[in-house]
Amino acid sequence: MLTQPSRLRILFVARQHPPDMTWGGIGSYVASMSAALAARGHEVHVLACAEGQKEQDYMDRGVFVHCREGKIPARRLWQLASSVAARLLRAPRTLWRIGKGLEVFFEYRRLGIDADVIEYPDWGALGCILASTRTRPLVANIHTPPISAYELSGTRDLGWASSLVYYSSRRAHVATLSSMFHVKALKAEGWDPGEHIEIVPYAVDWARWSETQPVGDTGPVALFVGRLERIKAPEVLVAAMKIVRETMPEATAVFVGRSSEERDGLSYLDWIKTNAGDTSGCTFIGDVPQEEIRGYLSLSRVLVMPSVFDVYPLASLEAMAAGRPVIMTKTSGVAEQIEQTGAGMAVPAGDPGALAEALLPFLSDSDYAAAAGAKAQRAVREKNDIGKIAGRREKIYRQAIRRFHGSDPEPTGVGECLQTRS
């Protein structure tokens, strides 16, 4: 029988880690979860691998962080070969993902950490080479929305790239998703996650956010936190604010996040300003360091997430921990939790009128917003407590180790449910 050590050596693979100010959901998740696991007595390492970043090693809340550029042996030859192959095969996305997987693999080998278990995200297929070799117990964190959420056409390149992400997830000894909503969305896309799936919601260190200024002391300000891109649909909030301001001209919205893609030849922010016609009452801040988000929450009465699709947005959990009600679309993994607990409202995606109708009660009545914010705080403390979720993930790592050594029985429970297509 396999005897596992009480103290695990855990390696997270990521693209970014604080103090990088452009990190997204995966970076937020890795930063908080790695620290929580270190606090439980485990030896935790993060390999943050991205071309062009400064190579450094440092400690962050008990976690060993290794920032690497992502060196591939004979990089120039690889770049030339992949460039030619991308043109011939018309598959730039696929070749980019293979390159990211190679960078992670070679930097992991150079690092020389004898990890008990390695966790990687499906995003960008960072773990595709690790999944091919399968020399260590592997856990895949499936974070990527289905392709249809991006409104992308079904090209051959997109199909190959998606298959590579799917492959790296299926080859893990355990794969995790944050909600059954995400499972159903991927299955509708044709993915079969398989039996080795566990559903674990994302966590929030609610104590770090609990000292945010009370909702009752705020003005009628709606806050958007996220990248300015098609899938996040910030333009829907801009359109909703035009409707709101017809009744409440003092109402405003603040948008925190960078323009991360182009639309119709313009940066996404310029596209919004060009097509919205009227953006009065809307302030666009751009990127800010993570530690400044609390300040914007302190000035805001409600968080708004009008996304086309959102897996399980950590920004919503942070806002709830700060006592803010959240309005989000029904196409989000947190929407059911919001509706069931009274922590805010869920509205149809792409409907500025419905969003404006949901916004007005919160912006016009601070007591109403504060009552919903208190429910939001209770909800995340019960379901998304960082200590509880870290304990669940520790069990998943031990499960992956057992499966790696062939000593784990056939999975039951959630895995069985996933065999029936929705």
C-alpha positions as semicolon CSV with decimal commas, in nm:
position;residue;x (nm);y (nm);z (nm)
1;M;0,000;0,000;0,000
2;L;0,129;0,347;-0,093
3;T;0,224;0,560;0,208
4;Q;0,204;0,932;0,134
5;P;0,404;1,194;0,324
6;S;0,205;1,429;0,545
7;R;0,394;1,723;0,391
8;L;0,359;1,736;0,013
9;R;0,588;1,911;-0,233
10;I;0,343;2,081;-0,471
11;L;0,437;2,258;-0,795
12;F;0,198;2,500;-0,964
13;V;0,255;2,593;-1,328
14;A;0,137;2,938;-1,435
15;R;0,214;3,222;-1,671
16;Q;0,222;3,504;-1,417
17;H;0,251;3,569;-1,047
18;P;0,238;3,884;-0,833
19;P;0,364;4,151;-0,839
20;D;0,288;4,128;-1,213
21;M;-0,006;4,367;-1,257
22;T;-0,150;4,208;-1,573
23;W;-0,240;3,874;-1,417
24;G;-0,591;3,736;-1,457
25;G;-0,807;3,469;-1,299
26;I;-0,548;3,191;-1,315
27;G;-0,286;3,415;-1,155
28;S;-0,526;3,515;-0,877
29;Y;-0,618;3,153;-0,813
30;V;-0,258;3,030;-0,802
31;A;-0,143;3,314;-0,577
32;S;-0,415;3,257;-0,316
33;M;-0,426;2,875;-0,327
34;S;-0,049;2,826;-0,316
35;A;-0,028;3,050;-0,008
36;A;-0,314;2,863;0,162
37;L;-0,146;2,527;0,099
38;A;0,185;2,660;0,230
39;A;0,002;2,771;0,544
40;R;-0,114;2,410;0,586
41;G;0,251;2,304;0,610
42;H;0,321;2,194;0,252
43;E;0,625;2,290;0,046
44;V;0,473;2,485;-0,242
45;H;0,648;2,611;-0,555
46;V;0,513;2,821;-0,842
47;L;0,681;2,812;-1,183
48;A;0,571;3,130;-1,360
49;C;0,689;3,087;-1,716
50;A;0,654;3,368;-1,972
51;E;0,886;3,489;-2,245
52;G;1,050;3,823;-2,175
53;Q;0,990;3,842;-1,800
54;K;1,271;3,896;-1,551
55;E;1,413;3,571;-1,416
56;Q;1,401;3,571;-1,037
57;D;1,331;3,355;-0,732
58;Y;1,158;3,488;-0,424
59;M;0,924;3,396;-0,139
60;D;0,562;3,510;-0,135
61;R;0,364;3,425;0,180
62;G;0,560;3,105;0,233
63;V;0,557;3,004;-0,137
64;F;0,872;2,954;-0,346
65;V;0,813;3,155;-0,666
66;H;1,033;3,090;-0,970
67;C;0,987;3,340;-1,255
68;R;1,142;3,216;-1,579
69;E;1,160;3,347;-1,933
70;G;1,062;3,018;-2,091
71;K;1,380;2,902;-2,262
72;I;1,361;2,629;-2,523
73;P;1,682;2,460;-2,644
74;A;1,763;2,591;-2,994
75;R;1,489;2,855;-2,950
76;R;1,568;3,032;-3,277
77;L;1,542;2,706;-3,468
78;W;1,210;2,632;-3,296
79;Q;1,078;2,980;-3,374
80;L;1,177;2,946;-3,740
81;A;1,032;2,595;-3,769
82;S;0,708;2,685;-3,591
83;S;0,669;3,000;-3,799
84;V;0,705;2,802;-4,122
85;A;0,476;2,527;-3,992
86;A;0,217;2,781;-3,881
87;R;0,203;2,927;-4,232
88;L;0,198;2,590;-4,407
89;L;-0,055;2,431;-4,173
90;R;-0,240;2,759;-4,106
91;A;-0,230;2,671;-3,738
92;P;-0,070;2,958;-3,542
93;R;-0,282;2,897;-3,230
94;T;-0,187;2,530;-3,219
95;L;0,185;2,594;-3,264
96;W;0,172;2,871;-3,001
97;R;0,024;2,626;-2,749
98;I;0,287;2,363;-2,825
99;G;0,555;2,628;-2,774
100;K;0,412;2,726;-2,435
101;G;0,404;2,360;-2,333
102;L;0,768;2,317;-2,436
103;E;0,873;2,627;-2,242
104;V;0,707;2,498;-1,926
105;F;0,853;2,150;-1,969
106;F;1,214;2,262;-2,017
107;E;1,198;2,520;-1,738
108;Y;1,052;2,255;-1,508
109;R;1,340;2,022;-1,594
110;R;1,595;2,298;-1,528
111;L;1,431;2,381;-1,198
112;G;1,495;2,028;-1,077
113;I;1,217;2,014;-0,819
114;D;1,118;1,660;-0,726
115;A;0,748;1,745;-0,690
116;D;0,502;1,501;-0,535
117;V;0,233;1,648;-0,760
118;I;0,214;1,910;-1,036
119;E;-0,090;2,126;-1,108
120;Y;-0,128;2,310;-1,438
121;P;-0,412;2,507;-1,600
122;D;-0,570;2,401;-1,926
123;W;-0,529;2,761;-2,047
124;G;-0,284;2,775;-2,336
125;A;-0,218;2,400;-2,294
126;L;0,073;2,489;-2,063
127;G;0,080;2,130;-1,941
128;C;0,059;1,954;-2,278
129;I;0,420;1,825;-2,273
130;L;0,402;1,735;-1,904
131;A;0,083;1,547;-1,989
132;S;0,261;1,361;-2,269
133;T;0,547;1,243;-2,048
134;R;0,329;1,183;-1,740
135;T;0,630;1,120;-1,519
136;R;0,474;1,282;-1,211
137;P;0,121;1,287;-1,062
138;L;-0,071;1,555;-1,250
139;V;-0,374;1,771;-1,168
140;A;-0,531;1,984;-1,443
141;N;-0,733;2,290;-1,349
142;I;-0,987;2,337;-1,630
143;H;-1,043;2,711;-1,646
144;T;-1,105;2,778;-2,016
145;P;-1,456;2,868;-2,138
146;P;-1,595;2,672;-2,434
147;I;-1,492;2,800;-2,775
148;S;-1,846;2,912;-2,860
149;A;-1,828;3,166;-2,576
150;Y;-1,564;3,358;-2,773
151;E;-1,786;3,378;-3,084
152;L;-1,504;3,233;-3,293
153;S;-1,552;3,053;-3,620
154;G;-1,467;2,684;-3,638
155;T;-1,135;2,685;-3,823
156;R;-0,907;2,384;-3,847
157;D;-0,647;2,566;-3,637
158;L;-0,903;2,638;-3,366
159;G;-1,010;2,274;-3,364
160;W;-0,650;2,152;-3,326
161;A;-0,574;2,410;-3,059
162;S;-0,885;2,312;-2,865
163;S;-0,797;1,944;-2,897
164;L;-0,453;2,014;-2,749
165;V;-0,613;2,182;-2,447
166;Y;-0,855;1,890;-2,418
167;Y;-0,569;1,641;-2,442
168;S;-0,366;1,804;-2,164
169;S;-0,673;1,797;-1,937
170;R;-0,767;1,436;-2,010
171;R;-0,411;1,312;-1,952
172;A;-0,404;1,444;-1,595
173;H;-0,461;1,196;-1,315
174;V;-0,730;1,428;-1,178
175;A;-0,895;1,725;-1,348
176;T;-1,092;1,989;-1,158
177;L;-1,365;2,229;-1,262
178;S;-1,519;2,502;-1,051
179;S;-1,889;2,431;-1,112
180;M;-2,137;2,192;-1,270
181;F;-2,238;2,486;-1,491
182;H;-1,889;2,475;-1,648
183;V;-1,908;2,096;-1,688
184;K;-2,238;2,121;-1,877
185;A;-2,106;2,402;-2,098
186;L;-1,801;2,200;-2,201
187;K;-2,004;1,888;-2,262
188;A;-2,240;2,085;-2,485
189;E;-1,928;2,177;-2,684
190;G;-1,849;1,808;-2,734
191;W;-1,596;1,762;-2,456
192;D;-1,628;1,454;-2,236
193;P;-1,429;1,534;-1,921
194;G;-1,413;1,165;-1,833
195;E;-1,431;0,997;-1,496
196;H;-1,135;1,161;-1,324
197;I;-1,317;1,488;-1,260
198;E;-1,372;1,671;-0,934
199;I;-1,580;1,986;-0,891
200;V;-1,419;2,232;-0,651
201;P;-1,528;2,597;-0,640
202;Y;-1,265;2,867;-0,637
203;A;-1,177;3,018;-0,301
204;V;-1,133;3,364;-0,158
205;D;-0,935;3,477;0,144
206;W;-1,237;3,670;0,270
207;A;-1,054;3,812;0,572
208;R;-0,833;4,018;0,338
209;W;-1,140;4,190;0,193
210;S;-1,362;4,226;0,499
211;E;-1,226;4,567;0,602
212;T;-1,346;4,739;0,284
213;Q;-1,551;5,055;0,342
214;P;-1,917;4,973;0,420
215;V;-2,163;4,986;0,132
216;G;-2,375;5,238;0,319
217;D;-2,094;5,496;0,290
218;T;-2,072;5,477;-0,089
219;G;-2,229;5,677;-0,369
220;P;-2,427;5,533;-0,663
221;V;-2,123;5,381;-0,835
222;A;-2,118;5,054;-1,031
223;L;-1,781;4,881;-1,069
224;F;-1,655;4,660;-1,352
225;V;-1,335;4,462;-1,295
226;G;-1,189;4,262;-1,582
227;R;-1,027;4,280;-1,922
228;L;-1,197;4,491;-2,188
229;E;-1,275;4,220;-2,439
230;R;-1,564;4,059;-2,620
231;I;-1,625;3,776;-2,374
232;K;-1,644;4,020;-2,078
233;A;-1,887;4,248;-2,270
234;P;-1,813;4,579;-2,090
235;E;-2,010;4,762;-2,360
236;V;-2,331;4,615;-2,217
237;L;-2,270;4,800;-1,889
238;V;-2,197;5,120;-2,083
239;A;-2,532;5,085;-2,261
240;A;-2,709;5,001;-1,934
241;M;-2,566;5,311;-1,766
242;K;-2,718;5,531;-2,036
243;I;-3,058;5,390;-1,939
244;V;-2,989;5,422;-1,565
245;R;-2,876;5,784;-1,595
246;E;-3,206;5,882;-1,754
247;T;-3,355;5,818;-1,409
248;M;-3,043;5,876;-1,195
249;P;-2,812;6,127;-1,364
250;E;-2,579;6,111;-1,063
251;A;-2,510;5,737;-1,116
252;T;-2,166;5,646;-1,253
253;A;-1,966;5,339;-1,352
254;V;-1,594;5,270;-1,313
255;F;-1,416;5,021;-1,540
256;V;-1,092;4,867;-1,409
257;G;-0,900;4,656;-1,660
258;R;-0,696;4,681;-1,976
259;S;-0,803;4,661;-2,338
260;S;-0,687;4,310;-2,425
261;E;-0,803;4,266;-2,784
262;E;-0,901;4,457;-3,096
263;R;-1,243;4,485;-3,254
264;D;-1,304;4,622;-3,603
265;G;-0,943;4,741;-3,617
266;L;-0,965;4,939;-3,291
267;S;-0,854;4,871;-2,937
268;Y;-1,152;4,743;-2,742
269;L;-1,174;5,065;-2,541
270;D;-1,169;5,278;-2,857
271;W;-1,431;5,048;-3,011
272;I;-1,657;5,102;-2,708
273;K;-1,616;5,478;-2,724
274;T;-1,676;5,483;-3,099
275;N;-1,988;5,268;-3,091
276;A;-2,144;5,371;-2,760
277;G;-2,206;5,726;-2,873
278;D;-2,237;5,846;-2,514
279;T;-2,002;5,728;-2,240
280;S;-2,076;6,007;-1,995
281;G;-2,079;5,875;-1,642
282;C;-1,831;5,600;-1,736
283;T;-1,467;5,620;-1,625
284;F;-1,207;5,383;-1,769
285;I;-0,910;5,332;-1,537
286;G;-0,703;5,066;-1,713
287;D;-0,490;4,808;-1,531
288;V;-0,415;4,850;-1,163
289;P;-0,217;4,632;-0,919
290;Q;-0,426;4,375;-0,734
291;E;-0,381;4,553;-0,399
292;E;-0,559;4,862;-0,539
293;I;-0,881;4,676;-0,619
294;R;-1,000;4,712;-0,258
295;G;-0,985;5,089;-0,297
296;Y;-1,215;5,080;-0,598
297;L;-1,452;4,846;-0,417
298;S;-1,460;5,092;-0,127
299;L;-1,588;5,360;-0,365
300;S;-1,846;5,132;-0,528
301;R;-2,192;5,013;-0,429
302;V;-2,225;4,713;-0,660
303;L;-2,000;4,499;-0,882
304;V;-2,127;4,430;-1,234
305;M;-2,006;4,140;-1,453
306;P;-2,196;4,147;-1,787
307;S;-1,990;3,864;-1,943
308;V;-2,099;3,652;-2,237
309;F;-1,952;3,363;-2,036
310;D;-1,757;3,349;-1,711
311;V;-1,629;3,024;-1,564
312;Y;-1,613;3,124;-1,198
313;P;-1,491;3,485;-1,175
314;L;-1,270;3,548;-0,875
315;A;-1,348;3,920;-0,891
316;S;-1,705;3,837;-0,794
317;L;-1,589;3,639;-0,489
318;E;-1,362;3,925;-0,381
319;A;-1,646;4,176;-0,414
320;M;-1,878;3,950;-0,215
321;A;-1,613;3,912;0,056
322;A;-1,596;4,293;0,065
323;G;-1,971;4,306;0,129
324;R;-2,069;4,415;-0,221
325;P;-2,372;4,279;-0,402
326;V;-2,295;4,140;-0,747
327;I;-2,494;4,161;-1,067
328;M;-2,381;3,910;-1,326
329;T;-2,514;3,724;-1,626
330;K;-2,679;3,386;-1,599
331;T;-2,393;3,246;-1,811
332;S;-2,156;3,234;-1,515
333;G;-2,056;2,963;-1,272
334;V;-2,133;3,192;-0,975
335;A;-2,480;3,301;-1,095
336;E;-2,663;3,020;-0,918
337;Q;-2,490;3,102;-0,590
338;I;-2,582;3,470;-0,632
339;E;-2,949;3,393;-0,693
340;Q;-2,985;3,130;-0,421
341;T;-2,831;3,345;-0,147
342;G;-2,974;3,685;-0,240
343;A;-2,622;3,821;-0,284
344;G;-2,720;4,015;-0,595
345;M;-2,898;3,940;-0,921
346;A;-2,841;3,734;-1,236
347;V;-2,957;3,875;-1,571
348;P;-2,955;3,750;-1,932
349;A;-2,632;3,812;-2,123
350;G;-2,630;4,092;-2,380
351;D;-2,940;4,271;-2,245
352;P;-2,865;4,631;-2,136
353;G;-3,230;4,689;-2,043
354;A;-3,240;4,397;-1,802
355;L;-2,905;4,503;-1,655
356;A;-3,025;4,860;-1,604
357;E;-3,341;4,734;-1,433
358;A;-3,130;4,520;-1,198
359;L;-2,888;4,806;-1,126
360;L;-3,139;5,074;-1,027
361;P;-3,248;4,929;-0,688
362;F;-2,887;4,891;-0,572
363;L;-2,770;5,231;-0,696
364;S;-3,072;5,418;-0,560
365;D;-3,087;5,256;-0,214
366;S;-2,766;5,203;-0,017
367;D;-2,952;5,015;0,259
368;Y;-3,086;4,768;0,002
369;A;-2,736;4,724;-0,140
370;A;-2,589;4,679;0,209
371;A;-2,842;4,406;0,295
372;A;-2,753;4,213;-0,021
373;G;-2,383;4,271;0,047
374;A;-2,414;4,117;0,392
375;K;-2,573;3,808;0,234
376;A;-2,284;3,801;-0,015
377;Q;-2,030;3,799;0,268
378;R;-2,204;3,510;0,441
379;A;-2,227;3,317;0,113
380;V;-1,854;3,323;0,037
381;R;-1,756;3,251;0,396
382;E;-1,968;2,937;0,388
383;K;-1,887;2,809;0,037
384;N;-1,559;2,968;-0,071
385;D;-1,348;2,983;0,245
386;I;-0,983;2,955;0,142
387;G;-0,894;2,714;0,424
388;K;-1,177;2,474;0,343
389;I;-1,104;2,475;-0,030
390;A;-0,730;2,425;0,032
391;G;-0,818;2,115;0,234
392;R;-1,026;1,980;-0,053
393;R;-0,749;2,041;-0,303
394;E;-0,500;1,866;-0,076
395;K;-0,722;1,557;-0,092
396;I;-0,725;1,585;-0,472
397;Y;-0,345;1,594;-0,485
398;R;-0,329;1,279;-0,275
399;Q;-0,587;1,120;-0,503
400;A;-0,371;1,204;-0,806
401;I;-0,068;1,047;-0,635
402;R;-0,263;0,727;-0,569
403;R;-0,379;0,710;-0,929
404;F;-0,025;0,771;-1,052
405;H;0,087;0,467;-0,852
406;G;-0,218;0,264;-0,956
407;S;-0,356;0,225;-0,604
408;D;-0,677;0,426;-0,636
409;P;-1,015;0,254;-0,696
410;E;-1,248;0,358;-0,976
411;P;-1,389;0,707;-0,915
412;T;-1,745;0,746;-0,794
413;G;-1,990;1,027;-0,739
414;V;-1,936;1,321;-0,972
415;G;-1,752;1,112;-1,231
416;E;-2,053;0,885;-1,268
417;C;-2,282;1,184;-1,320
418;L;-2,063;1,307;-1,605
419;Q;-2,119;0,995;-1,814
420;T;-2,467;1,114;-1,913
421;R;-2,454;1,393;-2,166
422;S;-2,658;1,701;-2,088
